[in-house]
Amino acid sequence: MTRSWIYVYENPDVDQHESKHHKETISEHMVLVAEEITNYISEMCKMPLENNKDYNILATSATYHDLGKYWTKRYDKDKINFNNHENVSAVIFVSEMLLLQKQYEQYAQDFQTKTDEEIWYSDELDEQLLYYNDIKHYFDEFLKKTTQIILNHMFIKNESVSEKALKRRQLTDDEIDYLLLFSVADNRCRVV
């Protein structure tokens, strides 16, 4: 769970899409996309998802891709819009990942000064630090590719995706592949 979810718990009305495109809540949609990606990667890889780079990139993208909707929700006459939510989502993602990296580095530094007993009974080694431990070997790649998916998930839906348009976005072939796969999951996971 990201730190941003605290906002949702404190403001439950903000979770409503109130949109003809989504009958599910924003949080339900993000969970559905993450589940779709989990199922797809599980079927394709036939191996555990732990330490799977593709899974980590795509599932994390699902977790963050619409978080910005909570801060960009605007009522425009008779409809709701979430203009530029992908930019806000990307800022939240990058901020939280850089903070997580700092926390992990601090934990690793503190680890060297603790006794075995303090290490085993410490509650500092939480799920987020374990998650970072999984991705730290390819953290820069993870950060860049996940950010590109979050930033471009609306672009791939709303514009014809020509070669020229993709080049303008300066997406790598890997990023395009991830984005196309993510787009299928994102489009599939809505209650209509």
PyMOL commands that place a pseudoatom at each C-alpha (Angstrom):
pseudoatom trace, name=CA, resn=MET, resi=1, chain=A, elem=C, hetatm=0, pos=[0.000, 0.000, 0.000]
pseudoatom trace, name=CA, resn=THR, resi=2, chain=A, elem=C, hetatm=0, pos=[1.328, 3.408, -0.891]
pseudoatom trace, name=CA, resn=ARG, resi=3, chain=A, elem=C, hetatm=0, pos=[1.316, 6.375, 1.418]
pseudoatom trace, name=CA, resn=SER, resi=4, chain=A, elem=C, hetatm=0, pos=[-1.160, 8.068, -0.939]
pseudoatom trace, name=CA, resn=TRP, resi=5, chain=A, elem=C, hetatm=0, pos=[-3.916, 5.677, 0.080]
pseudoatom trace, name=CA, resn=ILE, resi=6, chain=A, elem=C, hetatm=0, pos=[-4.165, 7.512, 3.417]
pseudoatom trace, name=CA, resn=TYR, resi=7, chain=A, elem=C, hetatm=0, pos=[-5.774, 10.386, 1.508]
pseudoatom trace, name=CA, resn=VAL, resi=8, chain=A, elem=C, hetatm=0, pos=[-8.423, 8.049, 0.115]
pseudoatom trace, name=CA, resn=TYR, resi=9, chain=A, elem=C, hetatm=0, pos=[-9.236, 6.598, 3.529]
pseudoatom trace, name=CA, resn=GLU, resi=10, chain=A, elem=C, hetatm=0, pos=[-9.614, 10.079, 4.947]
pseudoatom trace, name=CA, resn=ASN, resi=11, chain=A, elem=C, hetatm=0, pos=[-11.724, 11.253, 1.950]
pseudoatom trace, name=CA, resn=PRO, resi=12, chain=A, elem=C, hetatm=0, pos=[-13.831, 8.262, 0.790]
pseudoatom trace, name=CA, resn=ASP, resi=13, chain=A, elem=C, hetatm=0, pos=[-16.011, 10.294, -1.622]
pseudoatom trace, name=CA, resn=VAL, resi=14, chain=A, elem=C, hetatm=0, pos=[-12.983, 11.139, -3.719]
pseudoatom trace, name=CA, resn=ASP, resi=15, chain=A, elem=C, hetatm=0, pos=[-12.702, 7.449, -4.713]
pseudoatom trace, name=CA, resn=GLN, resi=16, chain=A, elem=C, hetatm=0, pos=[-15.806, 7.618, -6.916]
pseudoatom trace, name=CA, resn=HIS, resi=17, chain=A, elem=C, hetatm=0, pos=[-15.174, 7.823, -10.648]
pseudoatom trace, name=CA, resn=GLU, resi=18, chain=A, elem=C, hetatm=0, pos=[-18.629, 9.244, -11.409]
pseudoatom trace, name=CA, resn=SER, resi=19, chain=A, elem=C, hetatm=0, pos=[-17.878, 8.546, -15.054]
pseudoatom trace, name=CA, resn=LYS, resi=20, chain=A, elem=C, hetatm=0, pos=[-19.595, 6.826, -17.953]
pseudoatom trace, name=CA, resn=HIS, resi=21, chain=A, elem=C, hetatm=0, pos=[-16.306, 5.027, -18.611]
pseudoatom trace, name=CA, resn=HIS, resi=22, chain=A, elem=C, hetatm=0, pos=[-15.981, 3.582, -15.098]
pseudoatom trace, name=CA, resn=LYS, resi=23, chain=A, elem=C, hetatm=0, pos=[-18.714, 2.224, -12.852]
pseudoatom trace, name=CA, resn=GLU, resi=24, chain=A, elem=C, hetatm=0, pos=[-16.115, 0.936, -10.378]
pseudoatom trace, name=CA, resn=THR, resi=25, chain=A, elem=C, hetatm=0, pos=[-14.288, 3.184, -7.929]
pseudoatom trace, name=CA, resn=ILE, resi=26, chain=A, elem=C, hetatm=0, pos=[-10.811, 4.444, -8.707]
pseudoatom trace, name=CA, resn=SER, resi=27, chain=A, elem=C, hetatm=0, pos=[-9.244, 2.094, -6.171]
pseudoatom trace, name=CA, resn=GLU, resi=28, chain=A, elem=C, hetatm=0, pos=[-11.276, -0.887, -7.453]
pseudoatom trace, name=CA, resn=HIS, resi=29, chain=A, elem=C, hetatm=0, pos=[-10.072, -0.139, -10.981]
pseudoatom trace, name=CA, resn=MET, resi=30, chain=A, elem=C, hetatm=0, pos=[-6.411, -0.046, -9.943]
pseudoatom trace, name=CA, resn=VAL, resi=31, chain=A, elem=C, hetatm=0, pos=[-6.798, -3.340, -8.073]
pseudoatom trace, name=CA, resn=LEU, resi=32, chain=A, elem=C, hetatm=0, pos=[-8.534, -4.945, -11.082]
pseudoatom trace, name=CA, resn=VAL, resi=33, chain=A, elem=C, hetatm=0, pos=[-5.707, -3.852, -13.389]
pseudoatom trace, name=CA, resn=ALA, resi=34, chain=A, elem=C, hetatm=0, pos=[-3.086, -5.214, -10.980]
pseudoatom trace, name=CA, resn=GLU, resi=35, chain=A, elem=C, hetatm=0, pos=[-4.975, -8.539, -10.783]
pseudoatom trace, name=CA, resn=GLU, resi=36, chain=A, elem=C, hetatm=0, pos=[-5.219, -8.736, -14.578]
pseudoatom trace, name=CA, resn=ILE, resi=37, chain=A, elem=C, hetatm=0, pos=[-1.482, -8.175, -14.893]
pseudoatom trace, name=CA, resn=THR, resi=38, chain=A, elem=C, hetatm=0, pos=[-0.780, -10.740, -12.173]
pseudoatom trace, name=CA, resn=ASN, resi=39, chain=A, elem=C, hetatm=0, pos=[-2.877, -13.331, -14.018]
pseudoatom trace, name=CA, resn=TYR, resi=40, chain=A, elem=C, hetatm=0, pos=[-1.277, -12.548, -17.369]
pseudoatom trace, name=CA, resn=ILE, resi=41, chain=A, elem=C, hetatm=0, pos=[2.324, -12.690, -16.106]
pseudoatom trace, name=CA, resn=SER, resi=42, chain=A, elem=C, hetatm=0, pos=[1.593, -15.850, -14.087]
pseudoatom trace, name=CA, resn=GLU, resi=43, chain=A, elem=C, hetatm=0, pos=[0.256, -17.589, -17.187]
pseudoatom trace, name=CA, resn=MET, resi=44, chain=A, elem=C, hetatm=0, pos=[3.055, -16.374, -19.461]
pseudoatom trace, name=CA, resn=CYS, resi=45, chain=A, elem=C, hetatm=0, pos=[5.985, -17.080, -17.155]
pseudoatom trace, name=CA, resn=LYS, resi=46, chain=A, elem=C, hetatm=0, pos=[4.844, -20.252, -15.398]
pseudoatom trace, name=CA, resn=MET, resi=47, chain=A, elem=C, hetatm=0, pos=[7.112, -19.273, -12.522]
pseudoatom trace, name=CA, resn=PRO, resi=48, chain=A, elem=C, hetatm=0, pos=[6.844, -17.387, -9.215]
pseudoatom trace, name=CA, resn=LEU, resi=49, chain=A, elem=C, hetatm=0, pos=[6.229, -13.670, -9.509]
pseudoatom trace, name=CA, resn=GLU, resi=50, chain=A, elem=C, hetatm=0, pos=[8.786, -12.781, -6.859]
pseudoatom trace, name=CA, resn=ASN, resi=51, chain=A, elem=C, hetatm=0, pos=[11.816, -11.092, -8.382]
pseudoatom trace, name=CA, resn=ASN, resi=52, chain=A, elem=C, hetatm=0, pos=[10.128, -10.979, -11.812]
pseudoatom trace, name=CA, resn=LYS, resi=53, chain=A, elem=C, hetatm=0, pos=[11.129, -7.663, -13.382]
pseudoatom trace, name=CA, resn=ASP, resi=54, chain=A, elem=C, hetatm=0, pos=[8.239, -7.546, -15.882]
pseudoatom trace, name=CA, resn=TYR, resi=55, chain=A, elem=C, hetatm=0, pos=[5.729, -8.244, -13.138]
pseudoatom trace, name=CA, resn=ASN, resi=56, chain=A, elem=C, hetatm=0, pos=[7.227, -5.640, -10.803]
pseudoatom trace, name=CA, resn=ILE, resi=57, chain=A, elem=C, hetatm=0, pos=[7.152, -2.955, -13.489]
pseudoatom trace, name=CA, resn=LEU, resi=58, chain=A, elem=C, hetatm=0, pos=[3.622, -3.692, -14.712]
pseudoatom trace, name=CA, resn=ALA, resi=59, chain=A, elem=C, hetatm=0, pos=[2.002, -4.364, -11.326]
pseudoatom trace, name=CA, resn=THR, resi=60, chain=A, elem=C, hetatm=0, pos=[3.544, -1.244, -9.823]
pseudoatom trace, name=CA, resn=SER, resi=61, chain=A, elem=C, hetatm=0, pos=[2.303, 0.746, -12.819]
pseudoatom trace, name=CA, resn=ALA, resi=62, chain=A, elem=C, hetatm=0, pos=[-1.194, -0.576, -12.110]
pseudoatom trace, name=CA, resn=THR, resi=63, chain=A, elem=C, hetatm=0, pos=[-0.940, 0.438, -8.467]
pseudoatom trace, name=CA, resn=TYR, resi=64, chain=A, elem=C, hetatm=0, pos=[0.024, 4.016, -9.298]
pseudoatom trace, name=CA, resn=HIS, resi=65, chain=A, elem=C, hetatm=0, pos=[-1.429, 4.813, -12.730]
pseudoatom trace, name=CA, resn=ASP, resi=66, chain=A, elem=C, hetatm=0, pos=[-4.642, 6.479, -11.535]
pseudoatom trace, name=CA, resn=LEU, resi=67, chain=A, elem=C, hetatm=0, pos=[-3.611, 7.785, -8.101]
pseudoatom trace, name=CA, resn=GLY, resi=68, chain=A, elem=C, hetatm=0, pos=[-3.465, 11.282, -9.547]
pseudoatom trace, name=CA, resn=LYS, resi=69, chain=A, elem=C, hetatm=0, pos=[-7.222, 11.163, -10.106]
pseudoatom trace, name=CA, resn=TYR, resi=70, chain=A, elem=C, hetatm=0, pos=[-7.739, 11.823, -6.414]
pseudoatom trace, name=CA, resn=TRP, resi=71, chain=A, elem=C, hetatm=0, pos=[-6.065, 15.227, -6.742]
pseudoatom trace, name=CA, resn=THR, resi=72, chain=A, elem=C, hetatm=0, pos=[-7.211, 16.203, -10.237]
pseudoatom trace, name=CA, resn=LYS, resi=73, chain=A, elem=C, hetatm=0, pos=[-10.918, 15.365, -10.016]
pseudoatom trace, name=CA, resn=ARG, resi=74, chain=A, elem=C, hetatm=0, pos=[-12.902, 18.348, -11.287]
pseudoatom trace, name=CA, resn=TYR, resi=75, chain=A, elem=C, hetatm=0, pos=[-16.586, 18.892, -11.987]
pseudoatom trace, name=CA, resn=ASP, resi=76, chain=A, elem=C, hetatm=0, pos=[-17.039, 20.466, -15.400]
pseudoatom trace, name=CA, resn=LYS, resi=77, chain=A, elem=C, hetatm=0, pos=[-20.721, 21.213, -15.997]
pseudoatom trace, name=CA, resn=ASP, resi=78, chain=A, elem=C, hetatm=0, pos=[-22.419, 17.805, -16.086]
pseudoatom trace, name=CA, resn=LYS, resi=79, chain=A, elem=C, hetatm=0, pos=[-19.313, 15.650, -16.203]
pseudoatom trace, name=CA, resn=ILE, resi=80, chain=A, elem=C, hetatm=0, pos=[-16.240, 14.786, -14.200]
pseudoatom trace, name=CA, resn=ASN, resi=81, chain=A, elem=C, hetatm=0, pos=[-12.737, 15.104, -15.595]
pseudoatom trace, name=CA, resn=PHE, resi=82, chain=A, elem=C, hetatm=0, pos=[-9.338, 14.057, -14.349]
pseudoatom trace, name=CA, resn=ASN, resi=83, chain=A, elem=C, hetatm=0, pos=[-7.181, 16.165, -16.640]
pseudoatom trace, name=CA, resn=ASN, resi=84, chain=A, elem=C, hetatm=0, pos=[-3.469, 15.436, -16.370]
pseudoatom trace, name=CA, resn=HIS, resi=85, chain=A, elem=C, hetatm=0, pos=[-3.969, 12.830, -13.656]
pseudoatom trace, name=CA, resn=GLU, resi=86, chain=A, elem=C, hetatm=0, pos=[-1.201, 10.751, -15.228]
pseudoatom trace, name=CA, resn=ASN, resi=87, chain=A, elem=C, hetatm=0, pos=[1.338, 13.501, -14.519]
pseudoatom trace, name=CA, resn=VAL, resi=88, chain=A, elem=C, hetatm=0, pos=[0.305, 13.694, -10.864]
pseudoatom trace, name=CA, resn=SER, resi=89, chain=A, elem=C, hetatm=0, pos=[0.361, 9.882, -10.639]
pseudoatom trace, name=CA, resn=ALA, resi=90, chain=A, elem=C, hetatm=0, pos=[3.913, 9.828, -12.004]
pseudoatom trace, name=CA, resn=VAL, resi=91, chain=A, elem=C, hetatm=0, pos=[5.079, 12.459, -9.508]
pseudoatom trace, name=CA, resn=ILE, resi=92, chain=A, elem=C, hetatm=0, pos=[3.565, 10.452, -6.638]
pseudoatom trace, name=CA, resn=PHE, resi=93, chain=A, elem=C, hetatm=0, pos=[5.228, 7.265, -7.908]
pseudoatom trace, name=CA, resn=VAL, resi=94, chain=A, elem=C, hetatm=0, pos=[8.695, 8.777, -8.372]
pseudoatom trace, name=CA, resn=SER, resi=95, chain=A, elem=C, hetatm=0, pos=[8.517, 10.595, -5.022]
pseudoatom trace, name=CA, resn=GLU, resi=96, chain=A, elem=C, hetatm=0, pos=[7.525, 7.464, -3.139]
pseudoatom trace, name=CA, resn=MET, resi=97, chain=A, elem=C, hetatm=0, pos=[10.153, 5.311, -4.844]
pseudoatom trace, name=CA, resn=LEU, resi=98, chain=A, elem=C, hetatm=0, pos=[12.950, 7.782, -4.115]
pseudoatom trace, name=CA, resn=LEU, resi=99, chain=A, elem=C, hetatm=0, pos=[11.801, 7.983, -0.492]
pseudoatom trace, name=CA, resn=LEU, resi=100, chain=A, elem=C, hetatm=0, pos=[11.720, 4.182, -0.317]
pseudoatom trace, name=CA, resn=GLN, resi=101, chain=A, elem=C, hetatm=0, pos=[15.256, 4.044, -1.726]
pseudoatom trace, name=CA, resn=LYS, resi=102, chain=A, elem=C, hetatm=0, pos=[16.457, 6.454, 0.982]
pseudoatom trace, name=CA, resn=GLN, resi=103, chain=A, elem=C, hetatm=0, pos=[14.702, 4.448, 3.704]
pseudoatom trace, name=CA, resn=TYR, resi=104, chain=A, elem=C, hetatm=0, pos=[16.290, 1.239, 2.460]
pseudoatom trace, name=CA, resn=GLU, resi=105, chain=A, elem=C, hetatm=0, pos=[19.748, 2.811, 2.350]
pseudoatom trace, name=CA, resn=GLN, resi=106, chain=A, elem=C, hetatm=0, pos=[19.276, 4.138, 5.887]
pseudoatom trace, name=CA, resn=TYR, resi=107, chain=A, elem=C, hetatm=0, pos=[18.105, 0.718, 7.062]
pseudoatom trace, name=CA, resn=ALA, resi=108, chain=A, elem=C, hetatm=0, pos=[21.112, -0.953, 5.423]
pseudoatom trace, name=CA, resn=GLN, resi=109, chain=A, elem=C, hetatm=0, pos=[23.443, 1.546, 7.091]
pseudoatom trace, name=CA, resn=ASP, resi=110, chain=A, elem=C, hetatm=0, pos=[21.779, 1.047, 10.502]
pseudoatom trace, name=CA, resn=PHE, resi=111, chain=A, elem=C, hetatm=0, pos=[21.822, -2.723, 9.972]
pseudoatom trace, name=CA, resn=GLN, resi=112, chain=A, elem=C, hetatm=0, pos=[25.594, -2.777, 10.227]
pseudoatom trace, name=CA, resn=THR, resi=113, chain=A, elem=C, hetatm=0, pos=[25.493, -1.347, 13.751]
pseudoatom trace, name=CA, resn=LYS, resi=114, chain=A, elem=C, hetatm=0, pos=[22.805, -3.650, 15.198]
pseudoatom trace, name=CA, resn=THR, resi=115, chain=A, elem=C, hetatm=0, pos=[23.184, -6.930, 17.006]
pseudoatom trace, name=CA, resn=ASP, resi=116, chain=A, elem=C, hetatm=0, pos=[21.563, -10.118, 15.674]
pseudoatom trace, name=CA, resn=GLU, resi=117, chain=A, elem=C, hetatm=0, pos=[18.867, -9.887, 18.326]
pseudoatom trace, name=CA, resn=GLU, resi=118, chain=A, elem=C, hetatm=0, pos=[17.984, -6.313, 17.352]
pseudoatom trace, name=CA, resn=ILE, resi=119, chain=A, elem=C, hetatm=0, pos=[17.774, -7.329, 13.687]
pseudoatom trace, name=CA, resn=TRP, resi=120, chain=A, elem=C, hetatm=0, pos=[15.444, -10.293, 14.201]
pseudoatom trace, name=CA, resn=TYR, resi=121, chain=A, elem=C, hetatm=0, pos=[13.118, -8.408, 16.515]
pseudoatom trace, name=CA, resn=SER, resi=122, chain=A, elem=C, hetatm=0, pos=[13.069, -5.184, 14.562]
pseudoatom trace, name=CA, resn=ASP, resi=123, chain=A, elem=C, hetatm=0, pos=[9.856, -4.095, 12.876]
pseudoatom trace, name=CA, resn=GLU, resi=124, chain=A, elem=C, hetatm=0, pos=[11.789, -1.874, 10.470]
pseudoatom trace, name=CA, resn=LEU, resi=125, chain=A, elem=C, hetatm=0, pos=[12.062, -4.620, 7.874]
pseudoatom trace, name=CA, resn=ASP, resi=126, chain=A, elem=C, hetatm=0, pos=[8.578, -4.156, 6.498]
pseudoatom trace, name=CA, resn=GLU, resi=127, chain=A, elem=C, hetatm=0, pos=[7.054, -5.196, 3.176]
pseudoatom trace, name=CA, resn=GLN, resi=128, chain=A, elem=C, hetatm=0, pos=[8.140, -2.018, 1.407]
pseudoatom trace, name=CA, resn=LEU, resi=129, chain=A, elem=C, hetatm=0, pos=[11.783, -2.507, 2.312]
pseudoatom trace, name=CA, resn=LEU, resi=130, chain=A, elem=C, hetatm=0, pos=[11.584, -6.134, 1.176]
pseudoatom trace, name=CA, resn=TYR, resi=131, chain=A, elem=C, hetatm=0, pos=[10.016, -4.933, -2.075]
pseudoatom trace, name=CA, resn=TYR, resi=132, chain=A, elem=C, hetatm=0, pos=[12.839, -2.467, -2.617]
pseudoatom trace, name=CA, resn=ASN, resi=133, chain=A, elem=C, hetatm=0, pos=[15.332, -5.239, -1.949]
pseudoatom trace, name=CA, resn=ASP, resi=134, chain=A, elem=C, hetatm=0, pos=[13.772, -7.132, -4.897]
pseudoatom trace, name=CA, resn=ILE, resi=135, chain=A, elem=C, hetatm=0, pos=[14.073, -4.202, -7.320]
pseudoatom trace, name=CA, resn=LYS, resi=136, chain=A, elem=C, hetatm=0, pos=[17.290, -2.524, -6.156]
pseudoatom trace, name=CA, resn=HIS, resi=137, chain=A, elem=C, hetatm=0, pos=[19.434, -4.363, -8.745]
pseudoatom trace, name=CA, resn=TYR, resi=138, chain=A, elem=C, hetatm=0, pos=[17.517, -2.740, -11.591]
pseudoatom trace, name=CA, resn=PHE, resi=139, chain=A, elem=C, hetatm=0, pos=[16.048, 0.256, -9.731]
pseudoatom trace, name=CA, resn=ASP, resi=140, chain=A, elem=C, hetatm=0, pos=[16.893, 2.903, -12.360]
pseudoatom trace, name=CA, resn=GLU, resi=141, chain=A, elem=C, hetatm=0, pos=[15.369, 0.829, -15.163]
pseudoatom trace, name=CA, resn=PHE, resi=142, chain=A, elem=C, hetatm=0, pos=[12.343, 0.038, -12.982]
pseudoatom trace, name=CA, resn=LEU, resi=143, chain=A, elem=C, hetatm=0, pos=[11.856, 3.725, -12.150]
pseudoatom trace, name=CA, resn=LYS, resi=144, chain=A, elem=C, hetatm=0, pos=[12.124, 4.872, -15.769]
pseudoatom trace, name=CA, resn=LYS, resi=145, chain=A, elem=C, hetatm=0, pos=[9.925, 2.190, -17.353]
pseudoatom trace, name=CA, resn=THR, resi=146, chain=A, elem=C, hetatm=0, pos=[7.223, 2.382, -14.710]
pseudoatom trace, name=CA, resn=THR, resi=147, chain=A, elem=C, hetatm=0, pos=[7.177, 6.171, -14.945]
pseudoatom trace, name=CA, resn=GLN, resi=148, chain=A, elem=C, hetatm=0, pos=[6.814, 5.959, -18.736]
pseudoatom trace, name=CA, resn=ILE, resi=149, chain=A, elem=C, hetatm=0, pos=[3.858, 3.586, -18.429]
pseudoatom trace, name=CA, resn=ILE, resi=150, chain=A, elem=C, hetatm=0, pos=[2.148, 5.853, -15.902]
pseudoatom trace, name=CA, resn=LEU, resi=151, chain=A, elem=C, hetatm=0, pos=[2.820, 9.008, -17.943]
pseudoatom trace, name=CA, resn=ASN, resi=152, chain=A, elem=C, hetatm=0, pos=[1.716, 7.497, -21.256]
pseudoatom trace, name=CA, resn=HIS, resi=153, chain=A, elem=C, hetatm=0, pos=[-1.201, 5.240, -20.335]
pseudoatom trace, name=CA, resn=MET, resi=154, chain=A, elem=C, hetatm=0, pos=[-3.729, 7.849, -21.497]
pseudoatom trace, name=CA, resn=PHE, resi=155, chain=A, elem=C, hetatm=0, pos=[-1.741, 8.765, -24.606]
pseudoatom trace, name=CA, resn=ILE, resi=156, chain=A, elem=C, hetatm=0, pos=[-1.967, 5.226, -25.933]
pseudoatom trace, name=CA, resn=LYS, resi=157, chain=A, elem=C, hetatm=0, pos=[-5.762, 5.293, -25.522]
pseudoatom trace, name=CA, resn=ASN, resi=158, chain=A, elem=C, hetatm=0, pos=[-6.564, 8.723, -26.841]
pseudoatom trace, name=CA, resn=GLU, resi=159, chain=A, elem=C, hetatm=0, pos=[-4.340, 9.202, -29.862]
pseudoatom trace, name=CA, resn=SER, resi=160, chain=A, elem=C, hetatm=0, pos=[-3.717, 7.053, -32.844]
pseudoatom trace, name=CA, resn=VAL, resi=161, chain=A, elem=C, hetatm=0, pos=[-0.443, 5.448, -31.986]
pseudoatom trace, name=CA, resn=SER, resi=162, chain=A, elem=C, hetatm=0, pos=[1.680, 6.077, -35.024]
pseudoatom trace, name=CA, resn=GLU, resi=163, chain=A, elem=C, hetatm=0, pos=[5.402, 5.500, -35.240]
pseudoatom trace, name=CA, resn=LYS, resi=164, chain=A, elem=C, hetatm=0, pos=[5.872, 9.265, -35.383]
pseudoatom trace, name=CA, resn=ALA, resi=165, chain=A, elem=C, hetatm=0, pos=[3.806, 9.826, -32.223]
pseudoatom trace, name=CA, resn=LEU, resi=166, chain=A, elem=C, hetatm=0, pos=[5.807, 7.188, -30.352]
pseudoatom trace, name=CA, resn=LYS, resi=167, chain=A, elem=C, hetatm=0, pos=[9.099, 8.759, -31.460]
pseudoatom trace, name=CA, resn=ARG, resi=168, chain=A, elem=C, hetatm=0, pos=[7.929, 12.138, -30.161]
pseudoatom trace, name=CA, resn=ARG, resi=169, chain=A, elem=C, hetatm=0, pos=[7.454, 10.494, -26.765]
pseudoatom trace, name=CA, resn=GLN, resi=170, chain=A, elem=C, hetatm=0, pos=[10.984, 9.041, -26.966]
pseudoatom trace, name=CA, resn=LEU, resi=171, chain=A, elem=C, hetatm=0, pos=[9.795, 5.643, -25.787]
pseudoatom trace, name=CA, resn=THR, resi=172, chain=A, elem=C, hetatm=0, pos=[12.121, 2.670, -26.119]
pseudoatom trace, name=CA, resn=ASP, resi=173, chain=A, elem=C, hetatm=0, pos=[10.915, -0.539, -27.739]
pseudoatom trace, name=CA, resn=ASP, resi=174, chain=A, elem=C, hetatm=0, pos=[10.682, -2.161, -24.291]
pseudoatom trace, name=CA, resn=GLU, resi=175, chain=A, elem=C, hetatm=0, pos=[8.643, 0.747, -22.946]
pseudoatom trace, name=CA, resn=ILE, resi=176, chain=A, elem=C, hetatm=0, pos=[6.277, 0.521, -25.913]
pseudoatom trace, name=CA, resn=ASP, resi=177, chain=A, elem=C, hetatm=0, pos=[5.823, -3.219, -25.336]
pseudoatom trace, name=CA, resn=TYR, resi=178, chain=A, elem=C, hetatm=0, pos=[5.105, -2.655, -21.641]
pseudoatom trace, name=CA, resn=LEU, resi=179, chain=A, elem=C, hetatm=0, pos=[2.741, 0.189, -22.465]
pseudoatom trace, name=CA, resn=LEU, resi=180, chain=A, elem=C, hetatm=0, pos=[0.763, -1.845, -25.004]
pseudoatom trace, name=CA, resn=LEU, resi=181, chain=A, elem=C, hetatm=0, pos=[0.423, -4.754, -22.583]
pseudoatom trace, name=CA, resn=PHE, resi=182, chain=A, elem=C, hetatm=0, pos=[-0.578, -2.400, -19.785]
pseudoatom trace, name=CA, resn=SER, resi=183, chain=A, elem=C, hetatm=0, pos=[-3.149, -0.704, -22.013]
pseudoatom trace, name=CA, resn=VAL, resi=184, chain=A, elem=C, hetatm=0, pos=[-4.911, -4.003, -22.687]
pseudoatom trace, name=CA, resn=ALA, resi=185, chain=A, elem=C, hetatm=0, pos=[-5.163, -4.719, -18.948]
pseudoatom trace, name=CA, resn=ASP, resi=186, chain=A, elem=C, hetatm=0, pos=[-6.272, -1.143, -18.202]
pseudoatom trace, name=CA, resn=ASN, resi=187, chain=A, elem=C, hetatm=0, pos=[-9.021, -1.248, -20.838]
pseudoatom trace, name=CA, resn=ARG, resi=188, chain=A, elem=C, hetatm=0, pos=[-10.207, -4.707, -19.812]
pseudoatom trace, name=CA, resn=CYS, resi=189, chain=A, elem=C, hetatm=0, pos=[-10.581, -3.865, -16.141]
pseudoatom trace, name=CA, resn=ARG, resi=190, chain=A, elem=C, hetatm=0, pos=[-13.644, -1.756, -15.850]
pseudoatom trace, name=CA, resn=VAL, resi=191, chain=A, elem=C, hetatm=0, pos=[-17.146, -2.481, -14.705]
pseudoatom trace, name=CA, resn=VAL, resi=192, chain=A, elem=C, hetatm=0, pos=[-19.512, -1.202, -17.420]
for i in range(1, 192): cmd.bond("trace and resi %d" % i, "trace and resi %d" % (i + 1))
show_as sticks, trace
zoom trace
